[in-house]
């Protein structure tokens, strides 16, 4: 007995039904991909009757359906062994994570995952083709912003209501790669994002990020910059929020702050540099009056130049932060020194000026030009000395002891001598009558005991003040105990 099977176009094979389902599924995903990446991931979640998340190692959840599945998807991408029931596929530099319904066939889920990942790759390649042009536009807008053309920039990004800027300046071994990663993580758009707009570009060999917003940011860009800094060994300075008109000031402040960044603290805000806790402990009356008097000859531009110089620790570094030539900065600093009639290289003067610049009344315009026609001695205090008794308080002593009280006598003597010699090892070692290697070893111990970065000029100024406040009769290089010529003997 034989069985006759129909042939021709009306014949239906056993695989036709499944083939129709696959084609319909692919068609749905393709239509979603033409709209947006978020719509594509959402459609994938519907097809697997569960959850779908596109997880980026830096940005976290890029798209998530439902939104409550974002954290679980990010964790699954980072620790796949803990989520055996999730299906994962690499996609456009990220990971597509699907959590399907348990009743769905594995073949169906795998097809959805593979098709969705392929479409995400296509979208990513298309975005990469446009990225170079967009990056050039962002770099141009950043240069315009730094040049003061804020209106042109806000008009271009269609963000006329944005009034403030938070600025990041990053340096590291591979800025171009970090730029690409941060761009994908932030996904900047000229239309803004949640009431803010991020501009990212490479300017003069460093990575510059400017977030425009309404006065305060939500921390999103800070979190992404922090993750990229950790992953790519970047050091960053942060300044802001400041009004858009003060973007050049934020640019200089961020560079000054970056000089204080270390692998342990990769992002340093500008307001944390050169702001010792001591400034909040001094008696406000005599402290603010002294600060106003000391700074009275200086204009706001002078004060900003001086602050950047004190933060960065040298004229060449200040020139880099300000975008000026070292010769120009040195010339202007000589003018500031003449107005203050002091030596700006003296560590005591530097420490006292940092305190003066951090006084509550700084920059308010009071004292500028006041007393003109009167003798200078009647209107200007000296930065070499603080008001009588200002450090002789329980609060100041407690602060100083907490900072340097744990140092052994020989380390105190060596550190104080090194600070007086402008952080130069050779002349300090000569005065101490020890070898430079010995002094270097002691300074390393000081940094470890204090938990401070001695390369930071502001930290050195704070340590000098603390050593002054806790000075003892034996804190003299000649009192350094010895045995047998230059051999040091521990007390």
Secondary structure as UniProt FT lines:
FT   TURN            9..10
FT   TURN            14..15
FT   HELIX           16..35
FT   HELIX           37..47
FT   TURN            48..49
FT   STRAND          51..56
FT   TURN            57..59
FT   STRAND          60..65
FT   HELIX           67..69
FT   HELIX           70..78
FT   HELIX           80..82
FT   TURN            84..85
FT   STRAND          87..91
FT   TURN            92..93
FT   STRAND          94..99
FT   TURN            102..103
FT   HELIX           106..146
FT   TURN            147..148
FT   HELIX           150..156
FT   TURN            157..158
FT   TURN            160..161
FT   STRAND          164..171
FT   HELIX           175..186
FT   TURN            190..191
FT   TURN            194..195
FT   STRAND          196..203
FT   TURN            204..205
FT   STRAND          206..213
FT   HELIX           220..232
FT   STRAND          235..243
FT   HELIX           244..246
FT   HELIX           247..258
FT   TURN            259..260
FT   TURN            263..264
FT   STRAND          267..269
FT   HELIX           270..272
FT   TURN            273..274
FT   HELIX           277..280
FT   HELIX           284..295
FT   TURN            296..297
FT   HELIX           300..312
FT   HELIX           315..322
FT   HELIX           326..340
FT   TURN            344..345
FT   HELIX           347..357
FT   TURN            360..363
FT   TURN            366..373
FT   HELIX           376..379
FT   TURN            383..384
FT   TURN            388..389
FT   HELIX           394..404
FT   TURN            405..406
FT   HELIX           409..420
FT   TURN            421..423
FT   HELIX           425..432
FT   HELIX           436..450
FT   TURN            454..455
FT   HELIX           457..469
FT   TURN            473..474
FT   HELIX           477..479
FT   TURN            485..486
//
